[in-house]
Amino acid sequence: MLKPNGICIIQCPNKYGLMRVMVKIIYKILKRNYFPKEPSYREMINLFKQNGFKVIELKMDDGLIWVPNFLDKLIGVKIYSVIENIFKIFSRNPFSCNMLFVVQKENI
């Protein structure tokens, strides 16, 4: 049990991470069930609020996406960097593979 004002660090996969979305599409094409149920950013924020935690730091910046080398060359490093910088403006990348939360138990 975490004491009031205690800090907890939580890392979890992102439901909308691009690689996960691609895997879900492949499973759908193959008519197979996809069992993992990753949370979304909004679901995590709601869980924290419901349980008396406030987010004091968030990291969703583990890169835009992983792409094979031939696509990297096709897209170009400059375009790739511009896209990543756009997401940095919003302080999080919605397609990030992982979400890292630093939360604090509120004094109730």
MODELLER restraints for C-alpha pairs under 7 A, 6 or more apart:
rsr = mdl.restraints
at = mdl.atoms
rsr.add(forms.Gaussian(group=physical.xy_distance, feature=features.Distance(at['CA:3:A'], at['CA:105:A']), mean=6.97, stdev=0.5))
rsr.add(forms.Gaussian(group=physical.xy_distance, feature=features.Distance(at['CA:4:A'], at['CA:105:A']), mean=5.17, stdev=0.5))
rsr.add(forms.Gaussian(group=physical.xy_distance, feature=features.Distance(at['CA:4:A'], at['CA:106:A']), mean=5.70, stdev=0.5))
rsr.add(forms.Gaussian(group=physical.xy_distance, feature=features.Distance(at['CA:4:A'], at['CA:107:A']), mean=4.97, stdev=0.5))
rsr.add(forms.Gaussian(group=physical.xy_distance, feature=features.Distance(at['CA:5:A'], at['CA:104:A']), mean=5.64, stdev=0.5))
rsr.add(forms.Gaussian(group=physical.xy_distance, feature=features.Distance(at['CA:5:A'], at['CA:105:A']), mean=4.89, stdev=0.5))
rsr.add(forms.Gaussian(group=physical.xy_distance, feature=features.Distance(at['CA:5:A'], at['CA:106:A']), mean=5.58, stdev=0.5))
rsr.add(forms.Gaussian(group=physical.xy_distance, feature=features.Distance(at['CA:5:A'], at['CA:107:A']), mean=6.14, stdev=0.5))
rsr.add(forms.Gaussian(group=physical.xy_distance, feature=features.Distance(at['CA:6:A'], at['CA:104:A']), mean=5.54, stdev=0.5))
rsr.add(forms.Gaussian(group=physical.xy_distance, feature=features.Distance(at['CA:6:A'], at['CA:105:A']), mean=5.39, stdev=0.5))
rsr.add(forms.Gaussian(group=physical.xy_distance, feature=features.Distance(at['CA:7:A'], at['CA:102:A']), mean=6.93, stdev=0.5))
rsr.add(forms.Gaussian(group=physical.xy_distance, feature=features.Distance(at['CA:7:A'], at['CA:103:A']), mean=5.67, stdev=0.5))
rsr.add(forms.Gaussian(group=physical.xy_distance, feature=features.Distance(at['CA:7:A'], at['CA:104:A']), mean=4.45, stdev=0.5))
rsr.add(forms.Gaussian(group=physical.xy_distance, feature=features.Distance(at['CA:7:A'], at['CA:105:A']), mean=6.50, stdev=0.5))
rsr.add(forms.Gaussian(group=physical.xy_distance, feature=features.Distance(at['CA:8:A'], at['CA:102:A']), mean=5.80, stdev=0.5))
rsr.add(forms.Gaussian(group=physical.xy_distance, feature=features.Distance(at['CA:8:A'], at['CA:103:A']), mean=5.35, stdev=0.5))
rsr.add(forms.Gaussian(group=physical.xy_distance, feature=features.Distance(at['CA:8:A'], at['CA:104:A']), mean=6.30, stdev=0.5))
rsr.add(forms.Gaussian(group=physical.xy_distance, feature=features.Distance(at['CA:9:A'], at['CA:101:A']), mean=5.74, stdev=0.5))
rsr.add(forms.Gaussian(group=physical.xy_distance, feature=features.Distance(at['CA:9:A'], at['CA:102:A']), mean=4.55, stdev=0.5))
rsr.add(forms.Gaussian(group=physical.xy_distance, feature=features.Distance(at['CA:9:A'], at['CA:103:A']), mean=6.39, stdev=0.5))
rsr.add(forms.Gaussian(group=physical.xy_distance, feature=features.Distance(at['CA:10:A'], at['CA:100:A']), mean=5.76, stdev=0.5))
rsr.add(forms.Gaussian(group=physical.xy_distance, feature=features.Distance(at['CA:10:A'], at['CA:101:A']), mean=5.16, stdev=0.5))
rsr.add(forms.Gaussian(group=physical.xy_distance, feature=features.Distance(at['CA:10:A'], at['CA:102:A']), mean=6.44, stdev=0.5))
rsr.add(forms.Gaussian(group=physical.xy_distance, feature=features.Distance(at['CA:11:A'], at['CA:98:A']), mean=6.91, stdev=0.5))
rsr.add(forms.Gaussian(group=physical.xy_distance, feature=features.Distance(at['CA:11:A'], at['CA:99:A']), mean=5.58, stdev=0.5))
rsr.add(forms.Gaussian(group=physical.xy_distance, feature=features.Distance(at['CA:11:A'], at['CA:100:A']), mean=4.35, stdev=0.5))
rsr.add(forms.Gaussian(group=physical.xy_distance, feature=features.Distance(at['CA:11:A'], at['CA:101:A']), mean=6.26, stdev=0.5))
rsr.add(forms.Gaussian(group=physical.xy_distance, feature=features.Distance(at['CA:12:A'], at['CA:98:A']), mean=5.75, stdev=0.5))
rsr.add(forms.Gaussian(group=physical.xy_distance, feature=features.Distance(at['CA:12:A'], at['CA:99:A']), mean=5.43, stdev=0.5))
rsr.add(forms.Gaussian(group=physical.xy_distance, feature=features.Distance(at['CA:12:A'], at['CA:100:A']), mean=6.65, stdev=0.5))
rsr.add(forms.Gaussian(group=physical.xy_distance, feature=features.Distance(at['CA:13:A'], at['CA:38:A']), mean=6.02, stdev=0.5))
rsr.add(forms.Gaussian(group=physical.xy_distance, feature=features.Distance(at['CA:13:A'], at['CA:97:A']), mean=5.97, stdev=0.5))
rsr.add(forms.Gaussian(group=physical.xy_distance, feature=features.Distance(at['CA:13:A'], at['CA:98:A']), mean=4.42, stdev=0.5))
rsr.add(forms.Gaussian(group=physical.xy_distance, feature=features.Distance(at['CA:13:A'], at['CA:99:A']), mean=6.03, stdev=0.5))
rsr.add(forms.Gaussian(group=physical.xy_distance, feature=features.Distance(at['CA:14:A'], at['CA:38:A']), mean=6.12, stdev=0.5))
rsr.add(forms.Gaussian(group=physical.xy_distance, feature=features.Distance(at['CA:14:A'], at['CA:39:A']), mean=6.10, stdev=0.5))
rsr.add(forms.Gaussian(group=physical.xy_distance, feature=features.Distance(at['CA:14:A'], at['CA:40:A']), mean=5.65, stdev=0.5))
rsr.add(forms.Gaussian(group=physical.xy_distance, feature=features.Distance(at['CA:14:A'], at['CA:41:A']), mean=6.97, stdev=0.5))
rsr.add(forms.Gaussian(group=physical.xy_distance, feature=features.Distance(at['CA:14:A'], at['CA:96:A']), mean=6.71, stdev=0.5))
rsr.add(forms.Gaussian(group=physical.xy_distance, feature=features.Distance(at['CA:14:A'], at['CA:97:A']), mean=5.45, stdev=0.5))
rsr.add(forms.Gaussian(group=physical.xy_distance, feature=features.Distance(at['CA:14:A'], at['CA:98:A']), mean=5.13, stdev=0.5))
rsr.add(forms.Gaussian(group=physical.xy_distance, feature=features.Distance(at['CA:14:A'], at['CA:99:A']), mean=6.00, stdev=0.5))
rsr.add(forms.Gaussian(group=physical.xy_distance, feature=features.Distance(at['CA:15:A'], at['CA:38:A']), mean=4.71, stdev=0.5))
rsr.add(forms.Gaussian(group=physical.xy_distance, feature=features.Distance(at['CA:15:A'], at['CA:39:A']), mean=5.22, stdev=0.5))
rsr.add(forms.Gaussian(group=physical.xy_distance, feature=features.Distance(at['CA:15:A'], at['CA:40:A']), mean=4.88, stdev=0.5))
rsr.add(forms.Gaussian(group=physical.xy_distance, feature=features.Distance(at['CA:16:A'], at['CA:40:A']), mean=6.68, stdev=0.5))
rsr.add(forms.Gaussian(group=physical.xy_distance, feature=features.Distance(at['CA:16:A'], at['CA:94:A']), mean=6.83, stdev=0.5))
rsr.add(forms.Gaussian(group=physical.xy_distance, feature=features.Distance(at['CA:16:A'], at['CA:95:A']), mean=5.68, stdev=0.5))
rsr.add(forms.Gaussian(group=physical.xy_distance, feature=features.Distance(at['CA:17:A'], at['CA:95:A']), mean=4.28, stdev=0.5))
rsr.add(forms.Gaussian(group=physical.xy_distance, feature=features.Distance(at['CA:17:A'], at['CA:96:A']), mean=5.07, stdev=0.5))
rsr.add(forms.Gaussian(group=physical.xy_distance, feature=features.Distance(at['CA:17:A'], at['CA:97:A']), mean=4.45, stdev=0.5))
rsr.add(forms.Gaussian(group=physical.xy_distance, feature=features.Distance(at['CA:18:A'], at['CA:65:A']), mean=6.46, stdev=0.5))
rsr.add(forms.Gaussian(group=physical.xy_distance, feature=features.Distance(at['CA:18:A'], at['CA:95:A']), mean=5.23, stdev=0.5))
rsr.add(forms.Gaussian(group=physical.xy_distance, feature=features.Distance(at['CA:18:A'], at['CA:97:A']), mean=6.99, stdev=0.5))
rsr.add(forms.Gaussian(group=physical.xy_distance, feature=features.Distance(at['CA:24:A'], at['CA:34:A']), mean=6.47, stdev=0.5))
rsr.add(forms.Gaussian(group=physical.xy_distance, feature=features.Distance(at['CA:27:A'], at['CA:33:A']), mean=6.55, stdev=0.5))
rsr.add(forms.Gaussian(group=physical.xy_distance, feature=features.Distance(at['CA:27:A'], at['CA:34:A']), mean=6.41, stdev=0.5))
rsr.add(forms.Gaussian(group=physical.xy_distance, feature=features.Distance(at['CA:48:A'], at['CA:54:A']), mean=6.46, stdev=0.5))
rsr.add(forms.Gaussian(group=physical.xy_distance, feature=features.Distance(at['CA:52:A'], at['CA:105:A']), mean=5.96, stdev=0.5))
rsr.add(forms.Gaussian(group=physical.xy_distance, feature=features.Distance(at['CA:52:A'], at['CA:106:A']), mean=5.57, stdev=0.5))
rsr.add(forms.Gaussian(group=physical.xy_distance, feature=features.Distance(at['CA:53:A'], at['CA:103:A']), mean=6.02, stdev=0.5))
rsr.add(forms.Gaussian(group=physical.xy_distance, feature=features.Distance(at['CA:53:A'], at['CA:104:A']), mean=5.33, stdev=0.5))
rsr.add(forms.Gaussian(group=physical.xy_distance, feature=features.Distance(at['CA:53:A'], at['CA:105:A']), mean=4.53, stdev=0.5))
rsr.add(forms.Gaussian(group=physical.xy_distance, feature=features.Distance(at['CA:53:A'], at['CA:106:A']), mean=5.49, stdev=0.5))
rsr.add(forms.Gaussian(group=physical.xy_distance, feature=features.Distance(at['CA:54:A'], at['CA:103:A']), mean=5.46, stdev=0.5))
rsr.add(forms.Gaussian(group=physical.xy_distance, feature=features.Distance(at['CA:54:A'], at['CA:104:A']), mean=5.40, stdev=0.5))
rsr.add(forms.Gaussian(group=physical.xy_distance, feature=features.Distance(at['CA:54:A'], at['CA:105:A']), mean=6.65, stdev=0.5))
rsr.add(forms.Gaussian(group=physical.xy_distance, feature=features.Distance(at['CA:54:A'], at['CA:106:A']), mean=6.65, stdev=0.5))
rsr.add(forms.Gaussian(group=physical.xy_distance, feature=features.Distance(at['CA:55:A'], at['CA:101:A']), mean=6.72, stdev=0.5))
rsr.add(forms.Gaussian(group=physical.xy_distance, feature=features.Distance(at['CA:55:A'], at['CA:102:A']), mean=5.99, stdev=0.5))
rsr.add(forms.Gaussian(group=physical.xy_distance, feature=features.Distance(at['CA:55:A'], at['CA:103:A']), mean=4.39, stdev=0.5))
rsr.add(forms.Gaussian(group=physical.xy_distance, feature=features.Distance(at['CA:55:A'], at['CA:104:A']), mean=6.48, stdev=0.5))
rsr.add(forms.Gaussian(group=physical.xy_distance, feature=features.Distance(at['CA:56:A'], at['CA:102:A']), mean=5.69, stdev=0.5))
rsr.add(forms.Gaussian(group=physical.xy_distance, feature=features.Distance(at['CA:56:A'], at['CA:103:A']), mean=5.45, stdev=0.5))
rsr.add(forms.Gaussian(group=physical.xy_distance, feature=features.Distance(at['CA:56:A'], at['CA:104:A']), mean=6.76, stdev=0.5))
rsr.add(forms.Gaussian(group=physical.xy_distance, feature=features.Distance(at['CA:57:A'], at['CA:101:A']), mean=5.92, stdev=0.5))
rsr.add(forms.Gaussian(group=physical.xy_distance, feature=features.Distance(at['CA:57:A'], at['CA:102:A']), mean=4.98, stdev=0.5))
rsr.add(forms.Gaussian(group=physical.xy_distance, feature=features.Distance(at['CA:57:A'], at['CA:103:A']), mean=6.98, stdev=0.5))
rsr.add(forms.Gaussian(group=physical.xy_distance, feature=features.Distance(at['CA:58:A'], at['CA:100:A']), mean=5.70, stdev=0.5))
rsr.add(forms.Gaussian(group=physical.xy_distance, feature=features.Distance(at['CA:58:A'], at['CA:101:A']), mean=4.72, stdev=0.5))
rsr.add(forms.Gaussian(group=physical.xy_distance, feature=features.Distance(at['CA:58:A'], at['CA:102:A']), mean=6.34, stdev=0.5))
rsr.add(forms.Gaussian(group=physical.xy_distance, feature=features.Distance(at['CA:59:A'], at['CA:92:A']), mean=6.63, stdev=0.5))
rsr.add(forms.Gaussian(group=physical.xy_distance, feature=features.Distance(at['CA:59:A'], at['CA:99:A']), mean=5.99, stdev=0.5))
rsr.add(forms.Gaussian(group=physical.xy_distance, feature=features.Distance(at['CA:59:A'], at['CA:100:A']), mean=5.03, stdev=0.5))
rsr.add(forms.Gaussian(group=physical.xy_distance, feature=features.Distance(at['CA:59:A'], at['CA:101:A']), mean=6.60, stdev=0.5))
rsr.add(forms.Gaussian(group=physical.xy_distance, feature=features.Distance(at['CA:60:A'], at['CA:92:A']), mean=4.86, stdev=0.5))
rsr.add(forms.Gaussian(group=physical.xy_distance, feature=features.Distance(at['CA:60:A'], at['CA:93:A']), mean=5.38, stdev=0.5))
rsr.add(forms.Gaussian(group=physical.xy_distance, feature=features.Distance(at['CA:60:A'], at['CA:96:A']), mean=5.55, stdev=0.5))
rsr.add(forms.Gaussian(group=physical.xy_distance, feature=features.Distance(at['CA:60:A'], at['CA:98:A']), mean=6.35, stdev=0.5))
rsr.add(forms.Gaussian(group=physical.xy_distance, feature=features.Distance(at['CA:60:A'], at['CA:99:A']), mean=5.12, stdev=0.5))
rsr.add(forms.Gaussian(group=physical.xy_distance, feature=features.Distance(at['CA:60:A'], at['CA:100:A']), mean=6.60, stdev=0.5))
rsr.add(forms.Gaussian(group=physical.xy_distance, feature=features.Distance(at['CA:61:A'], at['CA:92:A']), mean=6.00, stdev=0.5))
rsr.add(forms.Gaussian(group=physical.xy_distance, feature=features.Distance(at['CA:61:A'], at['CA:93:A']), mean=5.62, stdev=0.5))
rsr.add(forms.Gaussian(group=physical.xy_distance, feature=features.Distance(at['CA:61:A'], at['CA:96:A']), mean=6.06, stdev=0.5))
rsr.add(forms.Gaussian(group=physical.xy_distance, feature=features.Distance(at['CA:62:A'], at['CA:96:A']), mean=5.82, stdev=0.5))
rsr.add(forms.Gaussian(group=physical.xy_distance, feature=features.Distance(at['CA:62:A'], at['CA:97:A']), mean=6.82, stdev=0.5))
rsr.add(forms.Gaussian(group=physical.xy_distance, feature=features.Distance(at['CA:63:A'], at['CA:96:A']), mean=6.44, stdev=0.5))
rsr.add(forms.Gaussian(group=physical.xy_distance, feature=features.Distance(at['CA:64:A'], at['CA:84:A']), mean=5.80, stdev=0.5))
rsr.add(forms.Gaussian(group=physical.xy_distance, feature=features.Distance(at['CA:64:A'], at['CA:93:A']), mean=6.93, stdev=0.5))
rsr.add(forms.Gaussian(group=physical.xy_distance, feature=features.Distance(at['CA:64:A'], at['CA:95:A']), mean=6.50, stdev=0.5))
rsr.add(forms.Gaussian(group=physical.xy_distance, feature=features.Distance(at['CA:64:A'], at['CA:96:A']), mean=6.26, stdev=0.5))
rsr.add(forms.Gaussian(group=physical.xy_distance, feature=features.Distance(at['CA:87:A'], at['CA:93:A']), mean=5.24, stdev=0.5))
